[in-house]
Amino acid sequence: MDGGRAQIIERGVLTAPDEAWDVAVRQAEVIGRLAAEPQVGLAAADAAASELGEPLTNVS
């Protein structure tokens, strides 16, 4: 330590059930692929929604 305040770096989640964490990780993977693209068409958004098991109308 540098004698000052300790810096804690974390992702904002201290505890979560394994199942909820697995869902969040999967969602982040799918959404991350879309976010990496400069543009996302309806077909790609629909495929991502299907992959996540959500109808496109629920994805915002």
N, CA, C and O of each residue as an XYZ file, in Angstrom:
240
protein
N       0.840     -1.176      0.000
C       0.000      0.000      0.000
C       0.885      1.239      0.000
O       2.059      1.192      0.367
N       0.297      2.326     -0.414
C       1.068      3.558     -0.496
C       0.846      4.462      0.704
O       1.221      5.634      0.670
N       0.238      3.936      1.771
C      -0.019      4.737      2.951
C      -1.313      5.525      2.865
O      -1.763      6.101      3.856
N      -1.913      5.552      1.674
C      -3.185      6.255      1.480
C      -4.343      5.269      1.551
O      -4.279      4.240      2.225
N      -5.372      5.611      0.851
C      -6.550      4.746      0.829
C      -6.323      3.552     -0.079
O      -5.653      3.654     -1.106
N      -6.884      2.431      0.308
C      -6.810      1.235     -0.524
C      -7.785      1.385     -1.683
O      -8.887      1.907     -1.509
N      -7.392      0.940     -2.838
C      -8.266      0.988     -4.000
C      -8.827     -0.405     -4.232
O      -8.079     -1.376     -4.347
N     -10.141     -0.494     -4.300
C     -10.799     -1.772     -4.539
C     -11.409     -1.722     -5.936
O     -12.229     -0.858     -6.248
N     -10.996     -2.649     -6.745
C     -11.514     -2.730     -8.106
C     -12.360     -3.990     -8.184
O     -11.868     -5.099     -7.975
N     -13.645     -3.802     -8.490
C     -14.535     -4.947     -8.617
C     -15.617     -4.611     -9.621
O     -15.705     -3.477    -10.093
N     -16.443     -5.594     -9.949
C     -17.448     -5.433    -10.978
C     -18.811     -5.033    -10.431
O     -19.779     -5.009    -11.191
N     -18.924     -4.723     -9.163
C     -20.185     -4.283     -8.619
C     -21.068     -5.397     -8.088
O     -22.150     -5.133     -7.565
N     -20.626     -6.626     -8.215
C     -21.409     -7.755     -7.716
C     -20.566     -8.478     -6.678
O     -19.524     -9.054     -6.991
N     -21.035     -8.437     -5.440
C     -20.279     -9.099     -4.383
C     -20.724    -10.541     -4.203
O     -19.898    -11.415     -3.941
N     -22.007    -10.799     -4.339
C     -22.513    -12.168     -4.254
C     -23.658    -12.333     -5.239
O     -24.420    -11.399     -5.490
N     -23.764    -13.499     -5.778
C     -24.870    -13.854     -6.666
C     -24.924    -15.369     -6.728
O     -23.886    -16.031     -6.704
N     -26.128    -15.924     -6.808
C     -26.221    -17.377     -6.989
C     -25.541    -17.784     -8.295
O     -25.548    -17.025     -9.264
N     -24.965    -18.962     -8.319
C     -24.250    -19.429     -9.513
C     -25.113    -19.357    -10.767
O     -24.635    -18.951    -11.826
N     -26.371    -19.745    -10.655
C     -27.252    -19.740    -11.823
C     -27.442    -18.320    -12.353
O     -27.388    -18.103    -13.563
N     -27.661    -17.362    -11.473
C     -27.835    -15.972    -11.897
C     -26.549    -15.437    -12.523
O     -26.595    -14.707    -13.513
N     -25.422    -15.794    -11.956
C     -24.136    -15.338    -12.501
C     -23.910    -15.925    -13.887
O     -23.458    -15.224    -14.792
N     -24.222    -17.211    -14.060
C     -24.058    -17.853    -15.366
C     -24.920    -17.176    -16.428
O     -24.473    -16.973    -17.557
N     -26.155    -16.826    -16.068
C     -27.041    -16.126    -17.003
C     -26.444    -14.767    -17.359
O     -26.423    -14.388    -18.530
N     -25.967    -14.044    -16.376
C     -25.384    -12.716    -16.620
C     -24.157    -12.801    -17.518
O     -23.975    -11.964    -18.403
N     -23.321    -13.801    -17.297
C     -22.124    -13.970    -18.126
C     -22.524    -14.284    -19.560
O     -21.938    -13.749    -20.501
N     -23.515    -15.145    -19.730
C     -23.978    -15.503    -21.077
C     -24.564    -14.279    -21.784
O     -24.291    -14.052    -22.963
N     -25.355    -13.505    -21.076
C     -25.927    -12.299    -21.665
C     -24.825    -11.329    -22.076
O     -24.892    -10.731    -23.150
N     -23.823    -11.174    -21.237
C     -22.713    -10.273    -21.542
C     -21.952    -10.730    -22.783
O     -21.513     -9.900    -23.579
N     -21.793    -12.031    -22.953
C     -21.106    -12.551    -24.137
C     -21.876    -12.205    -25.410
O     -21.301    -11.722    -26.385
N     -23.178    -12.458    -25.387
C     -24.008    -12.202    -26.570
C     -24.089    -10.707    -26.852
O     -23.910    -10.285    -27.994
N     -24.351     -9.912    -25.840
C     -24.455     -8.466    -26.023
C     -23.111     -7.874    -26.416
O     -23.055     -6.935    -27.211
N     -22.028     -8.412    -25.868
C     -20.689     -7.936    -26.213
C     -20.376     -8.096    -27.682
O     -19.745     -7.232    -28.291
N     -20.821     -9.214    -28.256
C     -20.599     -9.411    -29.698
C     -21.334     -8.345    -30.503
O     -20.800     -7.825    -31.482
N     -22.549     -8.021    -30.095
C     -23.296     -6.975    -30.799
C     -22.635     -5.612    -30.601
O     -22.518     -4.832    -31.547
N     -22.211     -5.333    -29.395
C     -21.613     -4.034    -29.089
C     -20.303     -3.805    -29.836
O     -19.909     -2.661    -30.061
N     -19.637     -4.873    -30.216
C     -18.368     -4.740    -30.923
C     -18.559     -4.328    -32.384
O     -17.603     -3.922    -33.045
N     -19.768     -4.428    -32.876
C     -20.051     -4.081    -34.270
C     -20.399     -2.600    -34.394
O     -21.012     -2.026    -33.494
N     -20.007     -1.983    -35.511
C     -20.357     -0.576    -35.697
C     -21.864     -0.369    -35.898
O     -22.415      0.661    -35.511
N     -22.514     -1.353    -36.504
C     -23.960     -1.323    -36.699
C     -24.493     -2.726    -36.501
O     -23.818     -3.712    -36.797
N     -25.709     -2.803    -35.998
C     -26.355     -4.100    -35.798
C     -27.707     -4.058    -36.487
O     -28.554     -3.220    -36.178
N     -27.892     -4.968    -37.419
C     -29.159     -5.030    -38.131
C     -30.196     -5.827    -37.349
O     -29.900     -6.453    -36.331
N     -31.403     -5.781    -37.855
C     -32.513     -6.472    -37.214
C     -32.261     -7.973    -37.148
O     -32.588     -8.605    -36.144
N     -31.692     -8.548    -38.189
C     -31.441     -9.990    -38.200
C     -30.458    -10.391    -37.097
O     -30.658    -11.404    -36.427
N     -29.409     -9.607    -36.908
C     -28.429     -9.907    -35.859
C     -29.047     -9.731    -34.471
O     -28.798    -10.528    -33.566
N     -29.848     -8.690    -34.315
C     -30.513     -8.471    -33.032
C     -31.502     -9.598    -32.746
O     -31.605    -10.056    -31.608
N     -32.225    -10.044    -33.759
C     -33.180    -11.133    -33.597
C     -32.455    -12.430    -33.247
O     -32.917    -13.188    -32.394
N     -31.325    -12.689    -33.900
C     -30.551    -13.897    -33.601
C     -30.029    -13.865    -32.167
O     -30.045    -14.885    -31.478
N     -29.571    -12.712    -31.722
C     -29.078    -12.575    -30.348
C     -30.208    -12.787    -29.349
O     -30.029    -13.452    -28.329
N     -31.364    -12.221    -29.647
C     -32.516    -12.399    -28.763
C     -32.906    -13.867    -28.685
O     -33.202    -14.378    -27.604
N     -32.906    -14.539    -29.816
C     -33.227    -15.972    -29.836
C     -32.206    -16.776    -29.040
O     -32.554    -17.708    -28.315
N     -30.946    -16.400    -29.189
C     -29.877    -17.090    -28.454
C     -30.058    -16.953    -26.947
O     -29.724    -17.857    -26.182
N     -30.592    -15.808    -26.536
C     -30.823    -15.562    -25.122
C     -32.192    -16.063    -24.667
O     -32.513    -16.010    -23.480
N     -32.995    -16.547    -25.608
C     -34.306    -17.069    -25.259
C     -35.323    -15.989    -24.972
O     -36.283    -16.208    -24.233
N     -35.114    -14.818    -25.556
C     -36.023    -13.689    -25.347
C     -36.609    -13.280    -26.693
O     -35.909    -13.283    -27.705
N     -37.900    -12.925    -26.704
C     -38.436    -12.353    -27.943
C     -37.809    -10.997    -28.193
O     -37.473    -10.287    -27.245
N     -37.649    -10.632    -29.434
C     -36.989     -9.381    -29.797
C     -37.673     -8.177    -29.133
O     -37.005     -7.192    -28.816
N     -38.976     -8.242    -28.921
C     -39.664     -7.110    -28.316
C     -39.236     -6.859    -26.882
O     -39.454     -5.765    -26.363
N     -38.624     -7.858    -26.218
C     -38.158     -7.695    -24.831
C     -36.734     -7.195    -24.747
O     -36.257     -6.875    -23.658
N     -36.048     -7.121    -25.863
C     -34.649     -6.704    -25.879
C     -34.612     -5.221    -26.205
O     -35.119     -4.778    -27.236
N     -33.997     -4.460    -25.296
C     -33.907     -3.016    -25.563
C     -32.499     -2.537    -25.355
O     -32.218     -1.351    -25.529
